[in-house]
Structure formats: C-alpha cells, structure tokens
Amino acid sequence: MMINRLCIVLAHGGAVETVKRHLPIWQSLHDQVIVCSPADDPIQLPKLWGFVNGKSSRYATDTNLRTREAMRLASFLKPHTLTFCEYDALLWRWPSEHIAHMEPDFVMGSVFQSADPKFKGKFYIHSPIIFGPLAIDKVLAAMDQLPDDAEFGFGDRYFGLAVEKAKIPVVNGHDLGLSYSQNHIEGQHVARAIEVIRSGACFSHGIKDQRIFSLLSEAVPR
C-alpha cells in the first residue's frame, strides 16, 4: 500500500518527552510516522515505527549518516510526500494550497541564507521540510555524493547543501508567511511566533519545552 504522506522524525532517547508531546500532531497530518534514533540512545514507543541507526551525536558525521539512511528508507517506501522533522519541529497544518500546484521534485521549508564561510552551502533549511516524490531520490543521490562529514554534521546545512547540489528549487516558507523558526523558541520569540501562526503559518522549528508548545498550539486557527 502506497503511503501518501510519510513523516520521518530525527530524535534521540533524551528527547522522548518532546517526541510524545509532538507525536499526535505529526500523526494527525501523516499516514505514517517513523522515528529515527541512534542505537545507543534509542526511542521505543508502543505502536510507533522506530528506525534505529548509528551512534548518538550532535553536529557530527553520525548525524549525517543517520539522516542519509532515513532518506534512503523514505526512498524505498516511495511516499507521495515526505515530511522530514527534527524532534523539535512541527507542521501545524498541511499547506495544501501550495503543494497542490507543485511539481514532483519540490522541496519546501524554512530557508535561511548562509553567511558563515566555513560552510559550503549557500543556504540552509530548518525542518520541517516537505519533499515531493522525485525530490526524495534526488536529494538522497546528492547526499551519497557528499562527504560523510559534510557541513560538519549540521543537519539543516546538510539538507541545504544536498538540495543545492541536486539543483532543486526550494519553496521558502518565509516568503509565503508560512514559517516561524528559531534554533530554540524562547520567551522573547513567543509574541511574534503566535502572530505568525495565527495568520496561517505551518512550519515551526525550535519547540523544545511544554510551555512554548502550549502557547503556540493555542494560536493555531481551528
């Protein structure tokens, strides 16, 4: 049976409470959710498909390897769309008004321009990132050509560089008013985050604690 919307979440055992908090939202928008975690710090939850690969790390080669193998799993499953999330990223709603008109090789997420010369990519992409069916294979092929330690293991920059190498145009959620994203959404960000989400934004990254999650959840139009 073909999966229409697949969500793959990159996480680790230490983030299990955040995963449990966010899981109902991921599940509400996708046919299947798979949580990918390292073998030495896995996440195992009842009735949840878990994919275990590699060793735990932060901003290191192992993170790239786990990301690449998660993309390989998505390529094997051949969903109509893939949403790739880190554990602190949420898609508040499905942006159907835009995706309905996309070509099969689209990539959509929160894009930031790179000004740091130590990175090779021109931009990076915060998750959630939505991939069309052809984009999954093209980005995986680009990752297979990159060094294992590309972009020093920074996941958002790894994706940005792979998308750039694959020559896929990116739909930037910021340009469409669809994104509010930080590395870590904290108190000083809340007012603006609520404003953007109330206006229909759907891409958010950096939701790491219960209070922020509750405040932003309440801002989502019902």
N, C-alpha and C positions, 0 to 999 in steps of 0.2 A: 504494500500500500504506500503510495507516494505521500510524503509529508508536505503539506502546503507551507506552513510556517514553522521553521525549526529555530529554537533558541539554544545557543551554547554559552554557558557561563564559566568563566575562568575564576576559580576560587581556591581556598585552602581551608584546612580544618579550623584554624584560628578565627575564621570569618563565618563560622556556621550559623551564629545567631542572626547575622545580617542576611545570609542566604535564606534562612527560614522566613524572615520578615519580608523579603522581596519576592520569594517564590510564587505566592498567589498572583502577583501582578504579572510576572513572566508567564505563568501558566494561563492567565486569562486571555492573553493575546497570541498564544502559540499552540500548535497541535502537540508539540513535543519539546520538553526542556531537558537538556543534558548538562550536568555539572561536571566540569573537568578539573581535577585536583591532583596534587603530587602524591606519589606513593608513600612518602614519609610524613605526610600531613593531610590525609585524605578526608573527604566529606562523604559520609554514608548516611543517607536518609531514607526512610521507608517509602517504597513505591516511586523512587526517583532514580532515573537512569544516571549512574555515575560512570565517568570515564577517567581512569587513573593513569597518569603518565609522568615519568621522570621524578626529579627531586625538587623540593621546595626551594625557592629563591625569590629575590626581589631585584629587578633590574639586572638580570644576568642571562647568560646563554640558556640556562634551563627554562626560563620563562618563554623565550623564543621557540625553543623546541616543543614545549607543551602547546603553545599557540599554533604552531605549524601542524602538529599532529591533530589538534582539534579541527583545524581547517580541512585536513585530509579526511577525517571522519565525516565532516559535512559534505565533502565532495563525493564520498562513497554513498551517502544516504540520498543525495540528489533532491533536496527540498526545492520548492518553488522560490522561497526566500530563506535566507539565514540572518538571524539577528545575533551578533556576537557581543556579549556583555562581559565586563568585569563585574565582580560581585557587588560593587557599589554603584552600578549603573542601572537605570530604569528607563523603560519606554512606557510613558504614561498612557499613550493611546496609539493606535495604528494609523500612520499618516497616509491613509488610502487615497486622499485627494491628490497626492503627488505620485505615489507608487503606481497607481493605475495607468499612468501615462509614461512610465519608464521603459527603456529598452532592457533586454535581459542581462546586460552587463553593467547595470548601475551599481554604484556604491553611495550610501547616504549616511551622514553622521555629522558630528560637531567638529568642524575643521578649524585648526589654528595654524598660522604661519610660523615657520621656524626661523629664529634669528640667531641661534646658537651654532657657531661654526664647527663645533665638534661633531655635529650630526650631519649625515649626508643628505637626508631628505629635505625637500623644500617646505613640507608641511607635515602636521601630524593630526591624527583623528582620535578624539575621545569616543569611547563606547558609550551607549550602544551604537553599533554600526550595522546597517542593514545592507545585505548583498543580494543582488539578483542572481539567478541560477548560473549564468555564464561568468559572472564576476567571481564566484567562489573558486572555480577552476583556474581562472587567470591569476588571481592573487596567490593561490597555492603554488602555481608554477613559478611565479616571481619569487616567492619565499624559498622555494627549492634552489633557486639560483643565487640567493643571498648568502653571505657567511652566517654561520650559526650564531655568532655574537653581534649581528648587525644592530646598529643603533644602541649598542651597549645593553640590550635587553629591555629597553623601554618599550612596552607594548604598543602604546599609541603611536610612537615614532616608527616602530617596526611595521605596523599596518600602513602608515603613511608612505613609507619608502616602498613597500611592496606594491601598493596601489599606483604609485608614481611609475615604478618600473613596468607595471602591467599596462600603463597608458590608458587607464580607466578614468573618465571624468567623474569627479566627486560632487554630489549634490550637498551643499553645505547648509546644514540646518540653521545656522546663524543667519544666513541671507534670507531665509524664509520665515524667520521668527519662531522656529521650531525647537531651538536649543537653549538650555541654560546649563552650563557645565563648568565645573571647577575641579581641581585636584581633590579638594576637600571642601564641601559646602559647610560653612560655619555661620555663626550668628550674624556677622556683618553682611552676609550674602542673602539672607532669608527674604528680605523685603523685595529685592529685585527678582529673586527666583520665583516667589509667589506671583508677582506681577506677570512675569513671562508665562508661567504655567496657566494662570487664569485666562490668558489671552490665547491659549491653544497650543503651547509648546508641548513637545512629546519626548525630546531627548534630554536626559539629565545624567550627569556623572558626578561622583563625589559624595554620595549619600551614605554616610558611614555610621550614623547613630540614630537611635529611636526618635529623639525629639525632632530632628530635622526631617526625618521620614514622615512623621505625623503631620508636621506643619505643611509640608509640600503636598502630601496626599490630600489634605483638606482643600487645597487650592485647585485640584483637578476638576474641571467642569463635569457635572453629572448629567 
